[in-house]
Amino acid sequence: MTPIRSALLAAAVGLALSAAAAAPALADSGKPYIAIVSKGFSQQYWQAVKHGAEEEAQKKGARITFEGPPTESDVAIQMNQLTAALNKHPDAIGFAALDSQAAAPMMMQAKSEGIPVIAFDSGVKSDVPVSTVATNNKAAGAEAAKHMAKLLHDKGTVGLIIHDQTSVSGTDRRDGFMNWMKKNAPNIKMLRPQYSNSDMSKAADITKAILASHPHLDGLFASNEASAEGMALGIKESGRKNIVAIGFDSGKAQIDAIKNGVLTGSITQNPVGMGKDMVDTALKVIHGKSVPKTIDTGFYWYDKSNMDEPKIQKNLYQ
């Protein structure tokens, strides 16, 4: 374990101990209460998840709170938010981990207090969550690789801009993409993955650096909304043409980049459905019902040729 991660764990545990017994259970006319801690609010993706969660809570007569750190690199802030959520003694927790290992002490606290945890978007390396509601990120990464290989006619050089290497979603999308390429398109050379920490500006700088150092680069893959938007910006600022650039997620900037031909296409998740399924799963657990260990919320490839189709449109968000 790195010194930074050790410090984060120590800080989180210390906060948990100092805040223990501080907050009473929140009650709202007997409605079940679900405290949701996401990865952030800096991307439109999380607003779409929040919208789905709020819709389902209203429909099912539940109450939720939904919060997350300012950016997806703020692990310590997320740990503080998770600790604060636990100290409200909710009926269930919905949690999307930025760093699954850093969250381990909080998972054990939830277990000891009998608070069920529903992981969403990104799994937690723990047996505490009763269910994980998420995209099959390895399959989604493989789908991006499949389209990349087809567009490159199974040859060329590809760079990868991955949003992080601490969350399960980051490592699964990276591994899904790379493993599919190694197995099915061995004539495509992959550069060492670069990590943006879900920072659009950093992703743009990485893109420009890759393009500058590899003048004959054929393709780029970015693994989430911020990384894809930064990739599009970097391609535009570099002045490079004819790059097969595949993104992930949605959002106005990415949709516009596909329409304008800067990006070739992208993989969209189902964030509204994910928010709904997470709340629905939490309520089932609260009421003593059994739930699947994993719930796959799905994904789709989209580009200029199909992005106006109804099944794609309902999973794009701006």
KAHUNOR-V271935 format. One record per residue. RES is the residue in one small letter. SS is DSSP state (~ for helix, > for strand, _ for the rest). Layout:
# KAHUNOR-V271935
[[RES,SS] [RES,SS]]
This chain:
# KAHUNOR-V271935
[[m,_] [t,_] [p,~] [i,~] [r,~] [s,~] [a,~] [l,~] [l,~] [a,~] [a,~] [a,~] [v,~] [g,~] [l,~] [a,~] [l,~] [s,~] [a,~] [a,_] [a,_] [a,_] [a,_] [p,_] [a,_] [l,_] [a,_] [d,_] [s,_] [g,_] [k,_] [p,_] [y,>] [i,>] [a,>] [i,>] [v,>] [s,_] [k,_] [g,_] [f,_] [s,_] [q,_] [q,~] [y,~] [w,~] [q,~] [a,~] [v,~] [k,~] [h,~] [g,~] [a,~] [e,~] [e,~] [e,~] [a,~] [q,~] [k,~] [k,~] [g,_] [a,_] [r,>] [i,>] [t,>] [f,>] [e,>] [g,_] [p,_] [p,_] [t,_] [e,_] [s,_] [d,_] [v,~] [a,~] [i,~] [q,~] [m,~] [n,~] [q,~] [l,~] [t,~] [a,~] [a,~] [l,~] [n,_] [k,_] [h,_] [p,_] [d,_] [a,>] [i,>] [g,>] [f,>] [a,_] [a,_] [l,_] [d,_] [s,_] [q,_] [a,_] [a,_] [a,~] [p,~] [m,~] [m,~] [m,~] [q,~] [a,~] [k,~] [s,~] [e,_] [g,_] [i,_] [p,>] [v,>] [i,>] [a,>] [f,>] [d,_] [s,_] [g,_] [v,_] [k,_] [s,_] [d,_] [v,_] [p,_] [v,_] [s,>] [t,>] [v,>] [a,>] [t,_] [n,_] [n,~] [k,~] [a,~] [a,~] [g,~] [a,~] [e,~] [a,~] [a,~] [k,~] [h,~] [m,~] [a,~] [k,~] [l,~] [l,_] [h,_] [d,_] [k,_] [g,>] [t,>] [v,>] [g,>] [l,>] [i,>] [i,>] [h,_] [d,_] [q,_] [t,_] [s,_] [v,~] [s,~] [g,~] [t,~] [d,~] [r,~] [r,~] [d,~] [g,~] [f,~] [m,~] [n,~] [w,~] [m,~] [k,~] [k,~] [n,~] [a,_] [p,_] [n,_] [i,>] [k,>] [m,>] [l,_] [r,_] [p,_] [q,>] [y,>] [s,_] [n,_] [s,_] [d,_] [m,~] [s,~] [k,~] [a,~] [a,~] [d,~] [i,~] [t,~] [k,~] [a,~] [i,~] [l,~] [a,~] [s,~] [h,_] [p,_] [h,_] [l,_] [d,_] [g,>] [l,>] [f,>] [a,>] [s,_] [n,_] [e,~] [a,~] [s,~] [a,~] [e,~] [g,~] [m,~] [a,~] [l,~] [g,~] [i,~] [k,~] [e,~] [s,~] [g,_] [r,_] [k,_] [n,_] [i,_] [v,>] [a,>] [i,>] [g,>] [f,>] [d,_] [s,_] [g,_] [k,~] [a,~] [q,~] [i,~] [d,~] [a,~] [i,~] [k,~] [n,_] [g,_] [v,_] [l,_] [t,_] [g,>] [s,>] [i,>] [t,>] [q,_] [n,_] [p,~] [v,~] [g,~] [m,~] [g,~] [k,~] [d,~] [m,~] [v,~] [d,~] [t,~] [a,~] [l,~] [k,~] [v,~] [i,~] [h,_] [g,_] [k,_] [s,_] [v,_] [p,_] [k,_] [t,>] [i,>] [d,>] [t,_] [g,_] [f,_] [y,>] [w,>] [y,>] [d,_] [k,_] [s,_] [n,_] [m,_] [d,_] [e,_] [p,~] [k,~] [i,~] [q,~] [k,_] [n,_] [l,_] [y,_] [q,_]]
